[in-house]
Amino acid sequence: MAIPGYRVGLACLAAAGSVVLAAALADPASAASASPAASPASFPHYDHARHSDQIWGGYADTGARFTSISGSWTVPALNCSSVPNSSVSPWIGIDGFTSDTVEQIGFDQDCENGVAAYYPWVEMYPADSIYFTETVRAGDHITASVSVSGSSWTLTEKDTTRGWSKTFHETGSDQLSSAEAIVEDLGNGIQPVAPFGSVTFTSLTANGKPLASAGTVNSTDIERGNTPLTKNSSLSGGTFKLSWLHS
């Protein structure tokens, strides 16, 4: 199934789907002081196999029942001069590598008419992504976690540079078949990927173990046809770097 080549506004996203996410700010005062982002117009985030091209770059663990993942990364600076319109998304999550459900949290990093923009979101597919208005900028340090106990999910994202934290609670029964740290190409098979240099994920743990030893490790790169657009470093414990190669 191809990713639709349209964008859906924040108000539509909040109303769409049957999943209702209850959000609680860890620091309400920080939300009042943060400048709200413009409403993103975003592609949905999909599972690993839902596209004719390879749309995930990063690492996924399989071969176990995964109930938690956590990790950190620094927001890269986008170069939108040669690629004025594109969208890729760093995130961590459970499921999606070998299943058709995903439980993810991260942000989109977009070039919109030559201007870089960053939009944090959470998603429990098949519901649409829910975007929130906290500010994210290049150079910010992000930590995130996804966990489940029984059928109760907790998804948290923090910008430790700006001091905000957002936690979402959800209920659902899913396959728990993989745990991932990914940069996802949100294009429709035509758009290039804007130069983002690299994204280094650190402190990655799944089920309380370093990602490299928590299950069967799978490496994946964003590709157009047989042409790789990104390249992974080796996964060392809970750390790896995904580098942009070309558009």
C-alpha positions in Angstrom: 0.0 0.0 0.0 1.5 3.3 -1.0 1.7 6.2 1.5 -0.9 8.8 0.5 0.7 11.9 -0.9 -1.3 14.4 1.1 -1.0 16.0 4.5 -3.7 15.9 7.2 -4.1 18.9 9.6 -3.8 18.6 13.3 -7.5 19.1 14.0 -8.4 16.3 11.7 -5.8 14.0 13.3 -7.1 14.7 16.7 -10.6 13.7 15.7 -9.7 10.7 13.5 -9.5 7.0 14.4 -11.0 5.1 17.2 -8.1 5.4 19.6 -8.3 8.3 22.0 -5.0 9.2 23.7 -5.1 10.8 27.1 -2.1 13.2 27.4 -0.6 14.5 30.7 2.1 17.0 30.8 4.8 16.3 33.3 5.5 20.0 33.7 2.4 22.1 32.9 4.3 25.3 33.3 6.7 24.5 30.5 3.8 24.1 28.1 2.5 27.6 28.8 5.9 29.2 28.1 6.6 27.1 24.9 5.6 28.7 21.6 3.1 26.4 19.9 4.2 24.9 16.6 2.2 25.5 13.5 -0.3 22.8 12.7 1.7 20.1 10.9 0.4 18.5 7.8 1.8 15.1 8.1 2.0 11.7 6.4 0.9 8.8 8.5 3.6 6.6 10.0 3.5 3.0 8.7 4.9 -0.4 9.5 8.0 -1.7 7.8 6.5 -3.5 4.9 3.7 -1.1 3.9 5.5 0.5 0.9 7.1 -0.6 -2.4 10.4 1.2 -1.3 12.3 0.6 2.0 11.1 3.4 4.3 12.8 2.6 7.6 16.4 3.2 8.5 17.9 2.0 11.8 17.7 -1.2 14.0 14.8 -3.5 15.0 15.0 -6.3 17.5 12.8 -9.4 16.9 12.7 -12.9 18.3 11.3 -12.1 21.7 8.2 -10.6 23.3 8.9 -6.9 23.8 7.2 -4.8 26.4 9.5 -1.8 26.7 12.0 0.3 24.7 13.7 3.6 25.6 16.5 5.7 24.2 17.8 9.2 23.4 19.0 11.2 20.4 19.9 14.7 19.4 17.7 16.6 16.8 19.7 17.0 13.6 19.8 20.2 11.6 18.1 19.9 8.2 19.6 21.4 5.0 16.6 22.3 3.0 18.4 24.4 0.3 18.5 21.6 -2.3 15.4 19.6 -1.1 12.7 22.2 -0.3 10.0 19.7 0.5 10.5 16.4 2.3 9.8 14.7 5.6 11.6 12.1 7.7 10.9 11.0 11.2 13.1 9.7 14.0 11.2 7.6 16.6 11.3 4.6 18.9 8.6 2.1 19.3 7.3 -1.5 19.5 5.9 -3.6 16.7 5.8 -2.9 13.0 8.9 -4.7 11.8 7.1 -8.0 11.3 3.6 -7.0 12.3 1.0 -4.5 11.1 0.5 -2.6 14.3 2.9 0.1 15.7 3.2 1.9 19.0 5.6 4.8 18.4 6.7 8.2 19.6 9.0 10.7 18.0 8.8 13.7 15.8 8.7 14.7 12.1 11.6 16.7 10.7 10.3 18.5 7.6 11.5 20.8 4.9 8.4 22.9 4.0 9.1 25.2 1.1 12.8 25.3 2.0 12.2 26.0 5.8 13.1 23.3 8.4 10.3 22.5 10.9 10.0 19.8 13.7 6.7 18.4 15.0 6.5 15.9 17.9 3.9 13.1 17.7 2.6 9.8 19.1 0.9 7.0 17.2 -0.9 3.8 18.0 -1.7 2.5 14.5 -4.2 2.1 12.9 -5.2 5.4 14.5 -3.7 8.5 13.0 -0.7 10.2 14.5 -1.5 12.7 17.3 0.7 15.8 17.1 1.4 18.0 20.1 2.5 21.6 20.2 5.7 21.6 22.3 8.6 23.2 20.5 11.5 21.1 19.1 14.6 22.7 17.5 17.8 21.4 15.9 20.3 20.5 18.6 17.7 19.6 21.2 18.3 16.4 23.2 15.3 14.0 23.1 14.6 11.0 25.3 11.6 8.7 24.7 10.1 5.5 25.9 7.3 3.1 25.1 6.1 0.4 27.5 3.2 -1.9 28.1 1.9 -3.7 31.2 -0.9 -6.0 30.4 -2.9 -4.0 28.0 -1.9 -0.5 29.4 0.5 1.4 27.2 2.6 4.4 28.3 4.4 6.5 25.7 6.6 9.4 26.8 8.8 12.0 25.0 11.0 14.6 26.7 13.0 17.5 25.3 15.5 17.8 28.0 17.0 20.9 26.4 13.7 22.9 26.5 12.4 21.2 29.7 9.2 19.8 28.5 7.8 16.2 28.9 4.7 14.7 27.5 3.2 11.3 28.5 0.3 9.5 26.7 -1.7 6.6 28.1 -3.5 4.0 25.9 -5.1 0.7 26.2 -4.7 -2.0 23.5 -3.7 -5.6 22.7 -0.8 -5.8 20.2 1.7 -8.3 19.0 4.8 -7.1 20.9 7.0 -8.8 18.2 9.7 -6.1 17.7 11.4 -3.1 19.3 12.9 -0.4 17.1 14.9 2.8 16.9 14.2 4.2 13.4 14.4 7.1 11.1 11.4 6.8 8.7 11.0 8.2 5.3 7.6 9.7 5.2 7.6 10.5 1.4 5.3 8.8 -1.1 8.0 7.1 -3.2 8.9 10.3 -5.1 10.1 12.9 -2.7 13.8 12.9 -1.9 15.2 12.8 1.7 16.6 16.2 2.8 20.2 16.2 4.0 20.1 15.6 7.8 23.7 14.7 8.4 23.2 11.9 10.9 21.1 10.8 13.9 22.9 9.0 16.7 20.7 7.0 19.0 22.1 6.3 22.5 21.1 4.5 25.7 18.8 2.2 23.7 17.3 -0.5 25.9 14.6 -3.1 25.2 13.1 -5.2 28.0 15.7 -3.5 30.2 18.6 -4.8 28.1 20.9 -3.0 25.6 19.2 -3.2 22.2 22.2 -5.2 20.8 21.5 -8.0 23.2 17.7 -7.9 23.7 16.8 -10.0 20.7 17.6 -10.8 17.1 19.1 -7.6 15.7 17.9 -6.5 12.3 19.6 -3.6 10.4 17.6 -1.6 7.8 18.3 1.4 5.6 16.0 3.8 3.7 16.2 2.9 0.0 14.7 4.0 -3.3 14.6 0.9 -5.4 18.1 -0.6 -4.8 19.7 2.7 -3.9 20.4 3.2 -0.2 19.7 6.8 1.0 21.0 6.1 4.6 23.6 3.9 6.2 23.8 2.5 9.7 26.9 2.2 11.8 27.2 -1.1 13.8 25.0 -1.3 16.8 27.2 -1.2 20.0 25.2 -2.0 23.1 22.6 0.7 22.9 24.2 3.1 20.5 24.4 3.5 16.7 24.6 6.3 14.1 22.4 6.5 11.0 23.9 8.7 8.4 22.3 10.5 5.4 24.0 9.5 2.1 22.1 11.4 -0.6 18.6 12.4 -1.6 
